[in-house]
Amino acid sequence: MNNYNKKILIYSAQPYDIEYFNKWNKNYNFNIEYINIQLNKKTANLSKGYDAICIFVNDQVDEDIAKELNSYNIKLIALRCAGFNNVDLESTKKYSIKVVRVPAYSPYAVAEHAVCLILALNRKVHKAYNRIREMNFSLNGLMGFDLHEKVIGIIGTGKIGTAFAKIMKGFETKIIAYDPNPNQELIQENILKYVELEDIFKYSDIISLHCPLTRETKYIINEESIQKMKDGVMIINTGRGALIDTKAVINGLKKRKIGYLGIDVYEQEENLFFQDHSYEIIQDDLIARLITFPNVIITAHQAFFTQEAMDEIAKTTLNNIYQFFYFNNIINEVKI
């Protein structure tokens, strides 16, 4: 058995992180410390004395934090996720801190969850479940629609968007997509047709977001784009919370322009998700309002959460760290 004595601090650690990282750390025997605390300006000092830190989607690295991490001689930030919008890459580069990630833990997990949200919203599964528990077997108000022949608009056809498209093809839907870098395989296999972004808004019955969060894609769903959509459109977001302007979506729901909303991410989720707030009064008025809509389903960044994905996340993250420290080999690096 290998014995690598590098000290790793894992921020925002949940019981399942500990289970899977301990499982795969048997191959390395890194000295890992787990803390259920987010990385921010108040907690960056906890990384002192470690060789590397491991962070998740709601941990923050800005210039001040990067500077502080550098003062503690932290040379590596290992993201245990695909997204990296929570890290200021210019600052990490400035302070010679390398950033690595898990580029593809399980595209099927996220894609299948998006389909789950579509089916649950359409067939009112959440409402039916609660009715039956109260011995109410009425079907009134539970009518859905056939997915067959509906137009599915996909924004972003990377690995997750591609997996989602192939699943939706099985429902015999008509799929259109927007991506600055079209996937030629999807065109050749006649899975979908690429169109302009305006056409996604104009023609889609269901819009599913699978693009990264960038300056260009922030609030890609906004007041203007919503006005271009079909009445009663369904919007699904399993990407990043800030792809959607929450205030605009709430207005769309109130005006019945948006008929269904399924989100696994939320733009202010770092203050809510992955924690139990059931005994607290939530101060976030936007998510509190969203929860009141009967045609909205919210899951708390659950889409990635499968056994296969957790195995891949732990394996890849630990190997990223191992390759960096013992072979000076930076794999899965995030660059500007």
Phi and psi restraints in degrees (value plus and minus 20) as a CYANA .aco file:
   2 ASN   PHI     -90.7   -50.7
   2 ASN   PSI     137.6   177.6
   3 ASN   PHI    -161.1  -121.1
   3 ASN   PSI      76.1   116.1
   4 TYR   PHI    -127.1   -87.1
   4 TYR   PSI      98.7   138.7
   5 ASN   PHI    -112.2   -72.2
   5 ASN   PSI      -5.0    35.0
   6 LYS   PHI     -84.0   -44.0
   6 LYS   PSI     121.5   161.5
   7 LYS   PHI    -117.1   -77.1
   7 LYS   PSI     105.3   145.3
   8 ILE   PHI    -140.8  -100.8
   8 ILE   PSI     110.6   150.6
   9 LEU   PHI    -126.2   -86.2
   9 LEU   PSI     103.2   143.2
  10 ILE   PHI    -125.1   -85.1
  10 ILE   PSI      92.5   132.5
  11 TYR   PHI    -100.6   -60.6
  11 TYR   PSI     138.6   178.6
  12 SER   PHI      34.4    74.4
  12 SER   PSI      16.3    56.3
  13 ALA   PHI     -97.9   -57.9
  13 ALA   PSI     108.0   148.0
  14 GLN   PHI    -124.4   -84.4
  14 GLN   PSI     145.7   185.7
  15 PRO   PHI     -73.5   -33.5
  15 PRO   PSI     -57.6   -17.6
  16 TYR   PHI     -90.1   -50.1
  16 TYR   PSI     -51.9   -11.9
  17 ASP   PHI     -82.5   -42.5
  17 ASP   PSI     -66.2   -26.2
  18 ILE   PHI     -81.3   -41.3
  18 ILE   PSI     -63.7   -23.7
  19 GLU   PHI     -79.4   -39.4
  19 GLU   PSI     -70.2   -30.2
  20 TYR   PHI     -97.8   -57.8
  20 TYR   PSI     -55.6   -15.6
  21 PHE   PHI     -89.9   -49.9
  21 PHE   PSI     -57.1   -17.1
  22 ASN   PHI     -84.1   -44.1
  22 ASN   PSI     -59.0   -19.0
  23 LYS   PHI     -78.7   -38.7
  23 LYS   PSI     -68.1   -28.1
  24 TRP   PHI    -108.0   -68.0
  24 TRP   PSI     -37.2     2.8
  25 ASN   PHI     -91.6   -51.6
  25 ASN   PSI     -30.8     9.2
  26 LYS   PHI     -80.5   -40.5
  26 LYS   PSI     -42.8    -2.8
  27 ASN   PHI    -101.1   -61.1
  27 ASN   PSI     -32.8     7.2
  28 TYR   PHI    -145.9  -105.9
  28 TYR   PSI     -54.9   -14.9
  29 ASN   PHI      37.8    77.8
  29 ASN   PSI      19.4    59.4
  30 PHE   PHI     -82.7   -42.7
  30 PHE   PSI     133.1   173.1
  31 ASN   PHI    -108.0   -68.0
  31 ASN   PSI      75.6   115.6
  32 ILE   PHI    -124.0   -84.0
  32 ILE   PSI     113.0   153.0
  33 GLU   PHI    -134.9   -94.9
  33 GLU   PSI     113.7   153.7
  34 TYR   PHI    -130.6   -90.6
  34 TYR   PSI     113.6   153.6
  35 ILE   PHI    -154.3  -114.3
  35 ILE   PSI     116.3   156.3
  36 ASN   PHI    -110.0   -70.0
  36 ASN   PSI      39.5    79.5
  37 ILE   PHI    -157.4  -117.4
  37 ILE   PSI     115.9   155.9
  38 GLN   PHI     -95.5   -55.5
  38 GLN   PSI     129.1   169.1
  39 LEU   PHI     -99.6   -59.6
  39 LEU   PSI     102.2   142.2
  40 ASN   PHI    -174.0  -134.0
  40 ASN   PSI    -190.8  -150.8
  41 LYS   PHI     -81.8   -41.8
  41 LYS   PSI     -50.5   -10.5
  42 LYS   PHI    -101.1   -61.1
  42 LYS   PSI     -40.6    -0.6
  43 THR   PHI    -135.2   -95.2
  43 THR   PSI     -20.8    19.2
  44 ALA   PHI     -80.0   -40.0
  44 ALA   PSI     -49.6    -9.6
  45 ASN   PHI     -84.1   -44.1
  45 ASN   PSI     -39.7     0.3
  46 LEU   PHI     -87.6   -47.6
  46 LEU   PSI     -37.0     3.0
  47 SER   PHI    -101.2   -61.2
  47 SER   PSI     -25.1    14.9
  48 LYS   PHI     -81.9   -41.9
  48 LYS   PSI     110.9   150.9
  49 GLY   PHI      75.8   115.8
  49 GLY   PSI     -22.2    17.8
  50 TYR   PHI    -125.8   -85.8
  50 TYR   PSI     140.1   180.1
  51 ASP   PHI    -109.6   -69.6
  51 ASP   PSI     -49.6    -9.6
  52 ALA   PHI    -173.6  -133.6
  52 ALA   PSI     139.2   179.2
  53 ILE   PHI    -143.2  -103.2
  53 ILE   PSI     133.6   173.6
  54 CYS   PHI    -142.1  -102.1
  54 CYS   PSI     108.1   148.1
  55 ILE   PHI    -149.9  -109.9
  55 ILE   PSI     147.4   187.4
  56 PHE   PHI    -142.2  -102.2
  56 PHE   PSI    -188.8  -148.8
  57 VAL   PHI     -84.8   -44.8
  57 VAL   PSI     -48.5    -8.5
  58 ASN   PHI    -123.7   -83.7
  58 ASN   PSI     -14.3    25.7
  59 ASP   PHI    -100.2   -60.2
  59 ASP   PSI     123.0   163.0
  60 GLN   PHI    -135.1   -95.1
  60 GLN   PSI     116.0   156.0
  61 VAL   PHI    -149.4  -109.4
  61 VAL   PSI      81.6   121.6
  62 ASP   PHI    -125.6   -85.6
  62 ASP   PSI    -189.1  -149.1
  63 GLU   PHI     -85.0   -45.0
  63 GLU   PSI     -61.7   -21.7
  64 ASP   PHI     -82.7   -42.7
  64 ASP   PSI     -61.1   -21.1
  65 ILE   PHI     -89.9   -49.9
  65 ILE   PSI     -61.8   -21.8
  66 ALA   PHI     -79.4   -39.4
  66 ALA   PSI     -62.1   -22.1
  67 LYS   PHI     -82.4   -42.4
  67 LYS   PSI     -62.3   -22.3
  68 GLU   PHI     -87.6   -47.6
  68 GLU   PSI     -61.7   -21.7
  69 LEU   PHI     -80.9   -40.9
  69 LEU   PSI     -60.2   -20.2
  70 ASN   PHI     -81.8   -41.8
  70 ASN   PSI     -57.0   -17.0
  71 SER   PHI     -85.9   -45.9
  71 SER   PSI     -42.8    -2.8
  72 TYR   PHI    -113.5   -73.5
  72 TYR   PSI     -12.9    27.1
  73 ASN   PHI      46.6    86.6
  73 ASN   PSI      10.2    50.2
  74 ILE   PHI     -96.2   -56.2
  74 ILE   PSI     101.4   141.4
  75 LYS   PHI    -126.3   -86.3
  75 LYS   PSI     -30.9     9.1
  76 LEU   PHI    -163.1  -123.1
  76 LEU   PSI     111.7   151.7
  77 ILE   PHI    -132.3   -92.3
  77 ILE   PSI      98.2   138.2
  78 ALA   PHI    -123.9   -83.9
  78 ALA   PSI      89.1   129.1
  79 LEU   PHI     -99.2   -59.2
  79 LEU   PSI     109.7   149.7
  80 ARG   PHI    -119.6   -79.6
  80 ARG   PSI      28.2    68.2
  81 CYS   PHI    -179.8  -139.8
  81 CYS   PSI     154.6   194.6
  82 ALA   PHI    -108.5   -68.5
  82 ALA   PSI     -60.0   -20.0
  83 GLY   PHI     -91.7   -51.7
  83 GLY   PSI     132.2   172.2
  84 PHE   PHI    -161.3  -121.3
  84 PHE   PSI      -1.3    38.7
  85 ASN   PHI     -87.4   -47.4
  85 ASN   PSI     -33.4     6.6
  86 ASN   PHI    -106.2   -66.2
  86 ASN   PSI     -17.6    22.4
  87 VAL   PHI    -138.0   -98.0
  87 VAL   PSI     108.1   148.1
  88 ASP   PHI    -101.3   -61.3
  88 ASP   PSI      77.3   117.3
  89 LEU   PHI     -88.5   -48.5
  89 LEU   PSI     -49.8    -9.8
  90 GLU   PHI     -84.6   -44.6
  90 GLU   PSI     -57.8   -17.8
  91 SER   PHI     -92.8   -52.8
  91 SER   PSI     -61.0   -21.0
  92 THR   PHI     -84.9   -44.9
  92 THR   PSI     -56.8   -16.8
  93 LYS   PHI     -85.6   -45.6
  93 LYS   PSI     -61.8   -21.8
  94 LYS   PHI     -77.9   -37.9
  94 LYS   PSI     -57.4   -17.4
  95 TYR   PHI    -121.8   -81.8
  95 TYR   PSI      -2.0    38.0
  96 SER   PHI      37.1    77.1
  96 SER   PSI      20.3    60.3
  97 ILE   PHI    -126.2   -86.2
  97 ILE   PSI     103.7   143.7
  98 LYS   PHI    -102.9   -62.9
  98 LYS   PSI     127.0   167.0
  99 VAL   PHI    -145.1  -105.1
  99 VAL   PSI     106.4   146.4
 100 VAL   PHI    -144.6  -104.6
 100 VAL   PSI     143.0   183.0
 101 ARG   PHI    -166.3  -126.3
 101 ARG   PSI    -198.8  -158.8
 102 VAL   PHI    -129.6   -89.6
 102 VAL   PSI      77.3   117.3
 103 PRO   PHI     -89.3   -49.3
 103 PRO   PSI     -47.9    -7.9
 104 ALA   PHI    -172.0  -132.0
 104 ALA   PSI      61.4   101.4
 105 TYR   PHI     -97.3   -57.3
 105 TYR   PSI     -63.8   -23.8
 106 SER   PHI    -189.7  -149.7
 106 SER   PSI      71.9   111.9
 107 PRO   PHI     -81.1   -41.1
 107 PRO   PSI     -46.8    -6.8
 108 TYR   PHI     -87.6   -47.6
 108 TYR   PSI     -55.8   -15.8
 109 ALA   PHI     -79.3   -39.3
 109 ALA   PSI     -69.1   -29.1
 110 VAL   PHI     -91.2   -51.2
 110 VAL   PSI     -62.4   -22.4
 111 ALA   PHI     -82.5   -42.5
 111 ALA   PSI     -63.0   -23.0
 112 GLU   PHI     -86.2   -46.2
 112 GLU   PSI     -54.0   -14.0
 113 HIS   PHI     -88.2   -48.2
 113 HIS   PSI     -57.1   -17.1
 114 ALA   PHI     -80.8   -40.8
 114 ALA   PSI     -62.2   -22.2
 115 VAL   PHI     -84.8   -44.8
 115 VAL   PSI     -59.0   -19.0
 116 CYS   PHI     -77.6   -37.6
 116 CYS   PSI     -64.8   -24.8
 117 LEU   PHI     -84.3   -44.3
 117 LEU   PSI     -60.3   -20.3
 118 ILE   PHI     -80.4   -40.4
 118 ILE   PSI     -69.6   -29.6
 119 LEU   PHI     -87.1   -47.1
 119 LEU   PSI     -60.2   -20.2
 120 ALA   PHI     -85.5   -45.5
 120 ALA   PSI     -63.4   -23.4
 121 LEU   PHI     -86.0   -46.0
 121 LEU   PSI     -66.8   -26.8
 122 ASN   PHI     -82.1   -42.1
 122 ASN   PSI     -67.5   -27.5
 123 ARG   PHI    -115.5   -75.5
 123 ARG   PSI      -9.3    30.7
 124 LYS   PHI      35.5    75.5
 124 LYS   PSI      20.0    60.0
 125 VAL   PHI     -81.0   -41.0
 125 VAL   PSI     -59.3   -19.3
 126 HIS   PHI     -83.8   -43.8
 126 HIS   PSI     -57.0   -17.0
 127 LYS   PHI     -95.2   -55.2
 127 LYS   PSI     -61.3   -21.3
 128 ALA   PHI     -82.3   -42.3
 128 ALA   PSI     -60.1   -20.1
 129 TYR   PHI     -79.6   -39.6
 129 TYR   PSI     -67.2   -27.2
 130 ASN   PHI     -86.9   -46.9
 130 ASN   PSI     -56.6   -16.6
 131 ARG   PHI     -81.5   -41.5
 131 ARG   PSI     -68.9   -28.9
 132 ILE   PHI     -81.7   -41.7
 132 ILE   PSI     -57.0   -17.0
 133 ARG   PHI     -84.0   -44.0
 133 ARG   PSI     -42.5    -2.5
 134 GLU   PHI    -120.2   -80.2
 134 GLU   PSI      -5.1    34.9
 135 MET   PHI      42.5    82.5
 135 MET   PSI       8.2    48.2
 136 ASN   PHI    -121.9   -81.9
 136 ASN   PSI      88.9   128.9
 137 PHE   PHI    -124.6   -84.6
 137 PHE   PSI      -1.9    38.1
 138 SER   PHI     -91.6   -51.6
 138 SER   PSI     126.3   166.3
 139 LEU   PHI    -117.7   -77.7
 139 LEU   PSI     -23.6    16.4
 140 ASN   PHI     -78.5   -38.5
 140 ASN   PSI     109.5   149.5
 141 GLY   PHI      64.6   104.6
 141 GLY   PSI     -16.3    23.7
 142 LEU   PHI    -128.1   -88.1
 142 LEU   PSI     -10.9    29.1
 143 MET   PHI     -87.0   -47.0
 143 MET   PSI     116.4   156.4
 144 GLY   PHI    -134.3   -94.3
 144 GLY   PSI    -176.6  -136.6
 145 PHE   PHI    -161.9  -121.9
 145 PHE   PSI     136.4   176.4
 146 ASP   PHI     -89.6   -49.6
 146 ASP   PSI     114.8   154.8
 147 LEU   PHI     -94.2   -54.2
 147 LEU   PSI     -45.2    -5.2
 148 HIS   PHI     -70.5   -30.5
 148 HIS   PSI     104.5   144.5
 149 GLU   PHI      54.3    94.3
 149 GLU   PSI     -18.5    21.5
 150 LYS   PHI     -94.2   -54.2
 150 LYS   PSI     135.5   175.5
 151 VAL   PHI    -113.4   -73.4
 151 VAL   PSI      99.4   139.4
 152 ILE   PHI    -123.8   -83.8
 152 ILE   PSI     101.5   141.5
 153 GLY   PHI    -124.1   -84.1
 153 GLY   PSI     102.6   142.6
 154 ILE   PHI    -132.0   -92.0
 154 ILE   PSI     106.1   146.1
 155 ILE   PHI    -125.7   -85.7
 155 ILE   PSI      85.9   125.9
 156 GLY   PHI      82.0   122.0
 156 GLY   PSI      93.6   133.6
 157 THR   PHI    -141.2  -101.2
 157 THR   PSI      29.5    69.5
 158 GLY   PHI     -94.0   -54.0
 158 GLY   PSI    -173.6  -133.6
 159 LYS   PHI     -83.8   -43.8
 159 LYS   PSI     -59.9   -19.9
 160 ILE   PHI     -92.4   -52.4
 160 ILE   PSI     -66.4   -26.4
 161 GLY   PHI     -80.7   -40.7
 161 GLY   PSI     -56.9   -16.9
 162 THR   PHI     -85.7   -45.7
 162 THR   PSI     -65.6   -25.6
 163 ALA   PHI     -80.9   -40.9
 163 ALA   PSI     -61.1   -21.1
 164 PHE   PHI     -83.7   -43.7
 164 PHE   PSI     -63.5   -23.5
 165 ALA   PHI     -80.5   -40.5
 165 ALA   PSI     -62.7   -22.7
 166 LYS   PHI     -87.7   -47.7
 166 LYS   PSI     -54.8   -14.8
 167 ILE   PHI     -86.4   -46.4
 167 ILE   PSI     -66.9   -26.9
 168 MET   PHI     -87.1   -47.1
 168 MET   PSI     -45.7    -5.7
 169 LYS   PHI     -81.3   -41.3
 169 LYS   PSI     -52.2   -12.2
 170 GLY   PHI     -86.0   -46.0
 170 GLY   PSI     -40.4    -0.4
 171 PHE   PHI    -106.7   -66.7
 171 PHE   PSI     -14.7    25.3
 172 GLU   PHI      37.4    77.4
 172 GLU   PSI      25.5    65.5
 173 THR   PHI    -112.4   -72.4
 173 THR   PSI     147.8   187.8
 174 LYS   PHI    -119.9   -79.9
 174 LYS   PSI      98.2   138.2
 175 ILE   PHI    -130.5   -90.5
 175 ILE   PSI     106.4   146.4
 176 ILE   PHI    -140.2  -100.2
 176 ILE   PSI     134.3   174.3
 177 ALA   PHI    -166.7  -126.7
 177 ALA   PSI     134.7   174.7
 178 TYR   PHI    -145.8  -105.8
 178 TYR   PSI     110.3   150.3
 179 ASP   PHI    -182.4  -142.4
 179 ASP   PSI     109.8   149.8
 180 PRO   PHI     -80.0   -40.0
 180 PRO   PSI     -41.6    -1.6
 181 ASN   PHI    -142.9  -102.9
 181 ASN   PSI      63.4   103.4
 182 PRO   PHI     -77.9   -37.9
 182 PRO   PSI     125.0   165.0
 183 ASN   PHI    -109.3   -69.3
 183 ASN   PSI      87.1   127.1
 184 GLN   PHI     -83.9   -43.9
 184 GLN   PSI     -49.3    -9.3
 185 GLU   PHI     -81.4   -41.4
 185 GLU   PSI     -61.1   -21.1
 186 LEU   PHI     -86.2   -46.2
 186 LEU   PSI     -52.9   -12.9
 187 ILE   PHI     -90.9   -50.9
 187 ILE   PSI     -67.2   -27.2
 188 GLN   PHI     -83.2   -43.2
 188 GLN   PSI     -54.6   -14.6
 189 GLU   PHI    -106.0   -66.0
 189 GLU   PSI     -15.8    24.2
 190 ASN   PHI      38.0    78.0
 190 ASN   PSI      18.0    58.0
 191 ILE   PHI    -100.0   -60.0
 191 ILE   PSI     -60.3   -20.3
 192 LEU   PHI    -174.4  -134.4
 192 LEU   PSI     153.9   193.9
 193 LYS   PHI    -143.1  -103.1
 193 LYS   PSI     111.5   151.5
 194 TYR   PHI    -102.7   -62.7
 194 TYR   PSI     117.1   157.1
 195 VAL   PHI    -156.4  -116.4
 195 VAL   PSI     156.7   196.7
 196 GLU   PHI     -94.1   -54.1
 196 GLU   PSI     137.4   177.4
 197 LEU   PHI     -78.2   -38.2
 197 LEU   PSI     -58.7   -18.7
 198 GLU   PHI     -78.4   -38.4
 198 GLU   PSI     -55.8   -15.8
 199 ASP   PHI     -91.0   -51.0
 199 ASP   PSI     -52.2   -12.2
 200 ILE   PHI     -78.8   -38.8
 200 ILE   PSI     -68.3   -28.3
 201 PHE   PHI     -85.0   -45.0
 201 PHE   PSI     -59.9   -19.9
 202 LYS   PHI     -94.7   -54.7
 202 LYS   PSI     -58.4   -18.4
 203 TYR   PHI    -128.5   -88.5
 203 TYR   PSI     -32.1     7.9
 204 SER   PHI     -99.7   -59.7
 204 SER   PSI     117.5   157.5
 205 ASP   PHI    -102.8   -62.8
 205 ASP   PSI     -54.2   -14.2
 206 ILE   PHI    -152.2  -112.2
 206 ILE   PSI     110.6   150.6
 207 ILE   PHI    -135.8   -95.8
 207 ILE   PSI     105.7   145.7
 208 SER   PHI    -141.2  -101.2
 208 SER   PSI     109.2   149.2
 209 LEU   PHI    -116.8   -76.8
 209 LEU   PSI     102.5   142.5
 210 HIS   PHI    -157.0  -117.0
 210 HIS   PSI       8.3    48.3
 211 CYS   PHI    -121.7   -81.7
 211 CYS   PSI     138.1   178.1
 212 PRO   PHI     -91.9   -51.9
 212 PRO   PSI     141.2   181.2
 213 LEU   PHI    -108.7   -68.7
 213 LEU   PSI      95.7   135.7
 214 THR   PHI    -153.4  -113.4
 214 THR   PSI     158.9   198.9
 215 ARG   PHI     -79.2   -39.2
 215 ARG   PSI     -55.3   -15.3
 216 GLU   PHI     -95.9   -55.9
 216 GLU   PSI     -50.7   -10.7
 217 THR   PHI    -119.2   -79.2
 217 THR   PSI     -28.1    11.9
 218 LYS   PHI     -79.5   -39.5
 218 LYS   PSI     111.7   151.7
 219 TYR   PHI      34.8    74.8
 219 TYR   PSI      20.5    60.5
 220 ILE   PHI     -83.9   -43.9
 220 ILE   PSI     -46.1    -6.1
 221 ILE   PHI    -120.0   -80.0
 221 ILE   PSI      88.8   128.8
 222 ASN   PHI    -162.4  -122.4
 222 ASN   PSI    -196.6  -156.6
 223 GLU   PHI     -75.7   -35.7
 223 GLU   PSI     -64.7   -24.7
 224 GLU   PHI     -87.0   -47.0
 224 GLU   PSI     -66.4   -26.4
 225 SER   PHI     -88.5   -48.5
 225 SER   PSI     -54.7   -14.7
 226 ILE   PHI     -83.2   -43.2
 226 ILE   PSI     -58.7   -18.7
 227 GLN   PHI     -83.0   -43.0
 227 GLN   PSI     -43.9    -3.9
 228 LYS   PHI    -103.6   -63.6
 228 LYS   PSI     -31.2     8.8
 229 MET   PHI    -102.3   -62.3
 229 MET   PSI     142.2   182.2
 230 LYS   PHI     -82.7   -42.7
 230 LYS   PSI     128.5   168.5
 231 ASP   PHI     -84.3   -44.3
 231 ASP   PSI     113.2   153.2
 232 GLY   PHI      62.8   102.8
 232 GLY   PSI      -5.7    34.3
 233 VAL   PHI     -78.7   -38.7
 233 VAL   PSI     128.8   168.8
 234 MET   PHI    -123.1   -83.1
 234 MET   PSI     111.0   151.0
 235 ILE   PHI    -137.6   -97.6
 235 ILE   PSI     110.0   150.0
 236 ILE   PHI    -142.1  -102.1
 236 ILE   PSI     110.9   150.9
 237 ASN   PHI    -151.9  -111.9
 237 ASN   PSI      88.5   128.5
 238 THR   PHI    -136.3   -96.3
 238 THR   PSI      -2.0    38.0
 239 GLY   PHI    -113.9   -73.9
 239 GLY   PSI    -115.9   -75.9
 240 ARG   PHI    -152.9  -112.9
 240 ARG   PSI     125.1   165.1
 241 GLY   PHI     -78.6   -38.6
 241 GLY   PSI     -60.9   -20.9
 242 ALA   PHI     -98.0   -58.0
 242 ALA   PSI     -13.7    26.3
 243 LEU   PHI     -87.8   -47.8
 243 LEU   PSI     -41.1    -1.1
 244 ILE   PHI    -135.3   -95.3
 244 ILE   PSI     112.4   152.4
 245 ASP   PHI    -102.2   -62.2
 245 ASP   PSI      84.1   124.1
 246 THR   PHI     -79.7   -39.7
 246 THR   PSI     -61.5   -21.5
 247 LYS   PHI     -81.0   -41.0
 247 LYS   PSI     -61.2   -21.2
 248 ALA   PHI     -85.8   -45.8
 248 ALA   PSI     -58.7   -18.7
 249 VAL   PHI     -87.9   -47.9
 249 VAL   PSI     -59.7   -19.7
 250 ILE   PHI     -80.6   -40.6
 250 ILE   PSI     -63.3   -23.3
 251 ASN   PHI     -82.1   -42.1
 251 ASN   PSI     -59.8   -19.8
 252 GLY   PHI     -84.5   -44.5
 252 GLY   PSI     -57.6   -17.6
 253 LEU   PHI     -88.2   -48.2
 253 LEU   PSI     -62.5   -22.5
 254 LYS   PHI     -83.9   -43.9
 254 LYS   PSI     -55.9   -15.9
 255 LYS   PHI    -105.6   -65.6
 255 LYS   PSI     -20.4    19.6
 256 ARG   PHI      45.8    85.8
 256 ARG   PSI      -3.6    36.4
 257 LYS   PHI     -88.9   -48.9
 257 LYS   PSI     -63.5   -23.5
 258 ILE   PHI    -112.1   -72.1
 258 ILE   PSI     101.4   141.4
 259 GLY   PHI    -109.5   -69.5
 259 GLY   PSI     -45.2    -5.2
 260 TYR   PHI    -171.0  -131.0
 260 TYR   PSI     123.6   163.6
 261 LEU   PHI    -158.7  -118.7
 261 LEU   PSI     105.2   145.2
 262 GLY   PHI    -145.1  -105.1
 262 GLY   PSI      97.8   137.8
 263 ILE   PHI    -150.1  -110.1
 263 ILE   PSI     118.1   158.1
 264 ASP   PHI    -128.1   -88.1
 264 ASP   PSI     -22.8    17.2
 265 VAL   PHI    -156.9  -116.9
 265 VAL   PSI     137.8   177.8
 266 TYR   PHI    -169.6  -129.6
 266 TYR   PSI     120.7   160.7
 267 GLU   PHI     -85.3   -45.3
 267 GLU   PSI     -41.3    -1.3
 268 GLN   PHI    -133.0   -93.0
 268 GLN   PSI       9.2    49.2
 269 GLU   PHI     -88.8   -48.8
 269 GLU   PSI     -40.4    -0.4
 270 GLU   PHI     -81.8   -41.8
 270 GLU   PSI     -40.0     0.0
 271 ASN   PHI    -112.2   -72.2
 271 ASN   PSI     -22.5    17.5
 272 LEU   PHI    -150.8  -110.8
 272 LEU   PSI     -72.4   -32.4
 273 PHE   PHI     -89.4   -49.4
 273 PHE   PSI     133.0   173.0
 274 PHE   PHI      53.6    93.6
 274 PHE   PSI     -10.5    29.5
 275 GLN   PHI    -152.8  -112.8
 275 GLN   PSI     135.1   175.1
 276 ASP   PHI    -110.1   -70.1
 276 ASP   PSI      92.0   132.0
 277 HIS   PHI    -132.4   -92.4
 277 HIS   PSI       0.8    40.8
 278 SER   PHI     -87.4   -47.4
 278 SER   PSI     -36.7     3.3
 279 TYR   PHI    -124.6   -84.6
 279 TYR   PSI      -7.4    32.6
 280 GLU   PHI    -137.4   -97.4
 280 GLU   PSI     143.6   183.6
 281 ILE   PHI    -114.7   -74.7
 281 ILE   PSI      94.9   134.9
 282 ILE   PHI     -89.3   -49.3
 282 ILE   PSI     107.8   147.8
 283 GLN   PHI    -109.5   -69.5
 283 GLN   PSI     -28.6    11.4
 284 ASP   PHI    -105.1   -65.1
 284 ASP   PSI      83.8   123.8
 285 ASP   PHI     -89.5   -49.5
 285 ASP   PSI     -47.1    -7.1
 286 LEU   PHI     -89.9   -49.9
 286 LEU   PSI     -68.4   -28.4
 287 ILE   PHI     -91.6   -51.6
 287 ILE   PSI     -51.1   -11.1
 288 ALA   PHI     -81.7   -41.7
 288 ALA   PSI     -58.8   -18.8
 289 ARG   PHI     -88.9   -48.9
 289 ARG   PSI     -62.3   -22.3
 290 LEU   PHI     -78.4   -38.4
 290 LEU   PSI     -59.5   -19.5
 291 ILE   PHI     -83.8   -43.8
 291 ILE   PSI     -44.1    -4.1
 292 THR   PHI     -96.4   -56.4
 292 THR   PSI     -37.3     2.7
 293 PHE   PHI     -97.3   -57.3
 293 PHE   PSI     111.6   151.6
 294 PRO   PHI     -92.7   -52.7
 294 PRO   PSI     -36.6     3.4
 295 ASN   PHI    -124.4   -84.4
 295 ASN   PSI       6.4    46.4
 296 VAL   PHI    -144.6  -104.6
 296 VAL   PSI     112.7   152.7
 297 ILE   PHI    -141.0  -101.0
 297 ILE   PSI     107.6   147.6
 298 ILE   PHI    -138.5   -98.5
 298 ILE   PSI     107.6   147.6
 299 THR   PHI    -136.9   -96.9
 299 THR   PSI     131.9   171.9
 300 ALA   PHI    -116.2   -76.2
 300 ALA   PSI      54.2    94.2
 301 HIS   PHI      33.5    73.5
 301 HIS   PSI      29.4    69.4
 302 GLN   PHI    -118.3   -78.3
 302 GLN   PSI     -33.7     6.3
 303 ALA   PHI     -77.8   -37.8
 303 ALA   PSI     -56.7   -16.7
 304 PHE   PHI     -95.3   -55.3
 304 PHE   PSI     -31.7     8.3
 305 PHE   PHI    -104.5   -64.5
 305 PHE   PSI      57.5    97.5
 306 THR   PHI    -146.9  -106.9
 306 THR   PSI     143.2   183.2
 307 GLN   PHI     -79.4   -39.4
 307 GLN   PSI     -63.2   -23.2
 308 GLU   PHI     -83.8   -43.8
 308 GLU   PSI     -61.1   -21.1
 309 ALA   PHI     -86.3   -46.3
 309 ALA   PSI     -63.2   -23.2
 310 MET   PHI     -84.4   -44.4
 310 MET   PSI     -57.5   -17.5
 311 ASP   PHI     -80.8   -40.8
 311 ASP   PSI     -66.7   -26.7
 312 GLU   PHI     -87.8   -47.8
 312 GLU   PSI     -59.0   -19.0
 313 ILE   PHI     -81.2   -41.2
 313 ILE   PSI     -69.0   -29.0
 314 ALA   PHI     -85.9   -45.9
 314 ALA   PSI     -66.1   -26.1
 315 LYS   PHI     -79.9   -39.9
 315 LYS   PSI     -69.9   -29.9
 316 THR   PHI     -86.7   -46.7
 316 THR   PSI     -62.8   -22.8
 317 THR   PHI     -82.2   -42.2
 317 THR   PSI     -66.9   -26.9
 318 LEU   PHI     -85.9   -45.9
 318 LEU   PSI     -57.6   -17.6
 319 ASN   PHI     -89.6   -49.6
 319 ASN   PSI     -55.8   -15.8
 320 ASN   PHI     -77.1   -37.1
 320 ASN   PSI     -64.6   -24.6
 321 ILE   PHI     -86.6   -46.6
 321 ILE   PSI     -64.7   -24.7
 322 TYR   PHI     -80.1   -40.1
 322 TYR   PSI     -67.5   -27.5
 323 GLN   PHI     -83.0   -43.0
 323 GLN   PSI     -57.6   -17.6
 324 PHE   PHI     -86.0   -46.0
 324 PHE   PSI     -70.0   -30.0
 325 PHE   PHI    -100.1   -60.1
 325 PHE   PSI     -51.4   -11.4
 326 TYR   PHI    -128.4   -88.4
 326 TYR   PSI     -32.5     7.5
 327 PHE   PHI    -151.1  -111.1
 327 PHE   PSI     -18.1    21.9
 328 ASN   PHI      31.3    71.3
 328 ASN   PSI      16.3    56.3
 329 ASN   PHI    -132.1   -92.1
 329 ASN   PSI      90.0   130.0
 330 ILE   PHI    -116.0   -76.0
 330 ILE   PSI      79.2   119.2
 331 ILE   PHI    -123.3   -83.3
 331 ILE   PSI     131.1   171.1
 332 ASN   PHI      38.9    78.9
 332 ASN   PSI      14.8    54.8
 333 GLU   PHI     -93.2   -53.2
 333 GLU   PSI     122.9   162.9
 334 VAL   PHI    -116.9   -76.9
 334 VAL   PSI     101.3   141.3
 335 LYS   PHI    -138.5   -98.5
 335 LYS   PSI     138.1   178.1
